[in-house]
Amino acid sequence: MSEALPLLLFLIMFAALMMGYPVAFTLGGISIILGLLTFGFNFFNLLPLRIWGIMTNYVLIAVPLFIYMGVMLEKSGLAEDLLETMALLFGKLRGGLAISVVIVGALLAASTGIVGATVVTMGLLSLPTMLKWKYSPTLATGTISAAGTLGQIIPPSIVLVLLGSVMNVPVGDLFMGAVIPGTMLVVLYLIWIVIVSVFKPAAAPALSKEERSRFREAGMIRRVIMAFLLPFFLVLAVLGSIFAGIASPTEAAAVGALGASLLTLIQKKLTLSTVKAVMTETTHLTSMVFIILVGATAFGLVFRGMNGDHYLTELILESNLSPHLFLALVMLVIFIAGFFIDFIEITFIIIPVVAPIFEKMGVNLLWLGILFAMNLQTSFLTPPFGFSLFYLKGVAPPQITTRHIYRGAIPFIIIQLAALLLVILFPEMATWLPGRLLAK
């Protein structure tokens, strides 16, 4: 009977989630009720200590700081300058606007790591232009949605911070490990756009000379330099300080928050109303992440108290599954879960359960963390609940249908899965850079 309790906890929780109840309160509420029924009032002596341990976790301070940095940069006008500059540089090529969107998405990912802000900004700025110049709606929407998700894998990434906390892997190592896979994804996106441009030129035409000349105004060279230098210095300040061993990820996040504020000041957009809007959105997003984390902490306490982790470990080990077969099973579960629930929930529900099993199997947790991050990235693109798709639909012109957005995402989901498979087959893509830098 005791072995059935962890399974009962899972079944009740997923049933409640599928019925539409809020994730944080479903996790916390069901866990507290079952914890009280199973362990009595002693359960309430343990839970506050666990929650306090989470709230005082130094690594997690980076979460609100990175969120602040991303939201502040959204208000700075940096994305608008980047997109106009890229259109100027690549507009004469077939697919040039789509190429611009991917490169800007990568730069914003390395500057902010906030998917929603990136997708909404590029959707408002570039989607109308792409449609005006007869881009295929599916290619335009797919490119914007996919470019926005790069913030999930290219550091600094909030999902990497959360995974590092959950898996007890240094966040700085995860940041280093994500550089090559993230860069590979950008290259694969660009290759796909070039292929489409070659075989379906009508789907990705070049801008006309008149449109390109609109960007060639006085001070063009200065605009190009400033558009690249500002985000470059911010990325250098944040990631450079981590990779050089000068600052921890939390300290680098504080540097990034200050740098984003200074960039907004340079752009002359650091007003009282801007600061208030940034503070409000940062507080909202941070509270959402941490209330889910509190609920997940209650769930983890009850699950382990019921010996669910031991039962699951024994079940896997006794079934004689090889590490690779178990990895394939977990990757499939995470991918399917991404169709229905958010990456934060997957991170706090599934990862803490399977990570100790992989550790006992001798699997490299750094490599595993990168695989989890890449898999979780697909959850932003997979219908019906891909958040990147929702963000884009909210700002898309009326002629863009949900079907356009869903169809546009499919090639990029396939690309992400292909990249994930490459990192599985060649673990050095995730482990080589951290090993090289840490060896120094």
N, C-alpha and C positions, 0 to 999 in steps of 0.2 A: 504493500500500500504506500509506503514511504517513497518508493521509487516513482510512483505515479504523481506525486505532488508537484515536482518541477514541471512535468508535462502539463499538468492541470493549469499551472501558473501561465505557461506559454499559451495554451489554448484560449484561456479566458482573456488574456491580454490582446492577442491577435483578433479575436472575435470582436472585442470592444473597439479596436482600432478600425476594423473593417466597417463597423456601424457608424463611424464618423466622430467618435468621442475624441477630445483633445489629447494629444500624445502625452504631454507632461503629466496631466492629471490622471490619465489612464494608467501610466506606469506607476506613479506614486500611489494613487488610490487603491488599486488592486493589490499592490505589494503590501501596503500597510494593513489592509483588511486580512489578507492571507497570513501575513506575519503575526498579527495579533491572534488569529485563530490557532496558528501553529505553535508559537513560542510564548504566548501570553504577554503580560504587560512588561516583561523584561526586554521585549523587542524595542520599547521606547527608550530604554537606557542605551541601546547601541546606535540607533538611527541618528540621533543628533551628533554623536561623535564622528560618524562617517560623513555627514553633511558638512560638519565643521572642517574636516580634513580636506574636502573638495574645495570649500570656499577659501581656504588658506593655501591652496596650491599655487606656488609662485609662478609656475609655467603658464597657468591659465589666465594670469593677468594680461598676457599677450593678446587674448581674444578681444576684449573691449578696445585695446589700443589699435589693433589692426583694423577693427571695424570702424573706429573713429577715422583712421587714416584713409580708408576707402571712401567713406561718406564725404569727408572733407574734400578729397580730390574730385569727387563727382561734382561738387559745387564750384570748383576752381576754374572750370572751363578748359581743363587740360585735354580732355577727350575730344572736344570740338576742334581744338587747334591741331591735335594729332591727325584727326580724320581729314581735315582740309589739306594738311601738308602731304599726307599720303596720297590723296586724290591728285594733288599736283604732280607728285613724283611718278605715280603708276597709272594715271588716268589714260595715257595714250596707248596702253597695252590692252588687249582683250582680257577681260576678267580683272582689270586693274583695280576697280573699286572693291571687288571681293577680296583680292590680295591685300588691299589697304585695310579692310575690316579685320582680317586675320592678324596682320602685324600689329595693328592698334590693340586688338584684343589681347595679344601676347604682352605688349608693353603695359597695358592697364592691369593685366594679371600680375605682372611683376611689380607693379606699383601699388595695387590695392588689394587684390584677392577677393573682391566682393562681386559675385556673379550677377546678382540682381541689378546693381548699379551699372555694371558694364553693358549688360544686355539692353536695359532700358535706354541708356545714353546712346548706344550705337543704333538701336532701333529708331529712336527719334531723329537722329542726325543723318544716318546713311540709308535707311530703308526707303524713304521717299525719293532720294536721289537715284538709287539703284532702279527703282520702278520707273522713274521718269525716263531713264536711259535704256528702257526695255529689257532689263535683266529678267530672267526667269524668276517668278515669285518663289518657287521651291528652292532654287539655288540661293537667292538673296536671303530668305528667312533661315535656311539651314546654315548658311555661313555665319550669320549674326548670332544665332543660338549657340552654335558650336564654339565660335570664338569667345563668347562670354563664359563658357564653362572652363576655359583654360585657367581661370583663377583658382580652380580646385586642385590643380596639380603643379602649376608653376609657382614657386615660392615668392613671397611669403603667402602661405595658404592656411586659412583657418582650419580646414579639415586635417591638415598635417599636424597642426598644434594639438587638436583634439585626439588624433590617433596616437601621437607621441605620449600624451597624458594617459590614455587608456592602456597602451601597450608597454609603457615604461621604456620607451625608446627615446633617446635624446632628440629633441625637435630640430636642433641644428643639423644632426646627421640626416634626418628625413628631408630637410630643405636641400642639403647637398645631393642626396640620392635622387631627388625629383628633377634636377636640372636637365639631365640627359633625356629621360622619358618625356618631359614637358617640351623640350626643344624638338624632339622627334615628332611629337604630335603636331606642332606648328608646321614642320616641313611636310608631313603627310597631308595636312589640310591644303597647303599650297599646291602640292603635286596634284591633288584631286581637282582643284580649281583650274589649273593649267590644262589638265586632261579634258575637262568639260569645255573649256574655251577653245581647244583645238578641234574637238569632234562635234561640238554644238556651238558654233560661234554666235548664233543668234541668241543663245541663252546668257552670254556674257560679253556684250559689245564694249568697245572702247569709247571713251568720252570724245565728243567732237572738239575741234580746235577752239570753237567759240567758248565752250564750257571750260576748257582748260585755261583759256586766256583770262577768264573771270578771276582765277586764283592768282594770276601774275600781276599783282599790284605792287605799289612801292613798298620797299622793305621786305621783299619776298625772301631773300637770303637770311635776313635776321629772323623772320618767322620760322624758317626751316630749322635754323640752329637752335632757337629757343624751344621749339616743339620737341626736339630730341634731347636737348641738354637737361631740361628741367626733370623729366621722368628718369633720365639716366642718373643724375646725381642722387635722386631719391632712392633708386634701386641700389646704387653703389653704397649709400649710407646704411641702408637696411641689411641687404644681403652681404655686402662687402665686410661689414663689421662682424657679422656672424661667421662667415667663412674664414676670415683672418684670425678668429679667436679673440677679437677685441671685446665683443659684447655677446651676452647671452641672447637668445631669441626674444625674451621679454624686454631686455634693455634696448635691443634693436627696434622693437615695436614702438617703444617710447620715442626713440629717435625719429622713426617714420611718422609718428603722429605729429611731432613738432615740425618735421620737414614738410608735411602736407599742409600744415597751417601757414608756414612761411611761403610756400608756393601759391597758396590762395591769396596771401597778402601781396605777393609780387604781381599777381593777376588783377589786383585791386578789387577783389570780391570778398574780402574778409570783413563783413559787416556784422553788426549785432544780430540781425535777423538770420544771417547765415550760420553764425555760431550757435544760435538757439535751435535752428533746424537740425544741425549736425548733432548737437547734444541730445535732442529728443530722439532722433532715429538711432543713434548709438545706444542709448539707454534701452530703447524698445528691442533692438536686435540682441543686445547682450542679455537682457532679462529673459528673452525667449530661449536662448542657448542654455543659460544656467538653470532655468526652471526645469527644462528637459533633463539636464544633468542631475538635478536633485532627484527627480523621479527615477532616473536610471540607477542612481545610487541606492535608492530604496529597493528597486528590483534586484540589483546585484546582491545586496545584503540578504534578502529573502531566498534568492536562488541558491546562493552558497550555503545559507543556513539549512536549507533542505538537502544539502549535499548534491545539488543538481550538477555542479561542475565535476564532482567525482564520478557520478553515474555516467555522465556524457563521456568523460575521458576513458573510463573503463569500457564503455560500449564501443568507442572508436578503436581503442587498442586491441580489444578482444576480437573485433571484426577483421583484424589483420589488413586494414586498409593501408596502402602505402602512402607516404606523405604527399606524393604527387596526385594520387587519386582523391585523397581527402581535400587537397587544395582545389582540385577541379570541382568537387562537390560544394565546397564553401563558396567558391567564386560564382557558381551557378545560383546558389541560394541568394547571395548578395545582389546579383544582377536581377533576378526575378523580384526580390524585395524592393529594388529601386523603382519598379513600375508603380508601386503602391505607397511607399513611405519615404520620408525625407532622409538625406544622408546623415543628419545628426542622430536620428533615431536608430538607424542601422549601426552607426558608430558606437552608440551606447548600449544597444541591446545585443547585437550579434558578436561584435568584435571581442568584448571582454570574455565571452564564453569560449570562443574558438582559439584565441591567442595562446592561452596556457597549454592547450593540447599541441599546437604547433611547436611551442617551445620544448615540450617533452620529446617531440619527434626530432628535435635538433634542427629545425628550420630557422634560417636567418631572419630575425624579426624586422630588421631594417628593410630587407628586400620585400618581406611580406607586407610591411606598412605601405610601401610604394604601390604594390599590387592592389591593396585595398583602396588606396586613394584613387587610382586609375579606374577601378571598377565603380567606385562611388560617383566618379565624375559622370558616368553614363546615366546615372539616375536623374540628372538634370535634363536629359534629352529623351528619355524613354516615355512614350505616352502610356497611360492617360494623364499622369500626374507629374510630368517633367517640369520643374519650376522654371527653367530657362524658356520653355515653350509658353508657359503662362505669362511670364514677364513680357515676352515679345508680343503676344496676342493683345495684351493690355494697351500697347502703344502703336500697334500696326494700323495702317489705313483700312477703311471699311472693305476695300476690295480683296484684302488678304484674309482668306478663310482659315479655319483650324486645319482643314485638310492640307492646304499649302504648307503650313508650318510642320505638321506631322510628317508629310512626305519629304520635306526638305531636310528633316533631321536624320532620316534613315541612313543615307550614305555616311554621315559623320559618326553615327553609332557604330557602323561597321568598321570605320577607320579606327575608332577608339578601341574596339575589341581586338582588331588586328595589332594595334600597338601594345595592348595588354598581353597578347599572346607572345609577342616578340620579347617583352621583358621577362615573361615566364621562361621562355626558352633560353634567354641570355641574361641571367641574373646580374652579370657584370655591369649592365647598363644602369642598374640602381646602386651597385655597391662599389664600383671602381672609383668614382670621384670622392666619396667620403673616405675611402681607404687611402687614396692618394693625398688628400689634404690633411687628414688626421696623422698620416705618417710623418708629415713635416712638423 
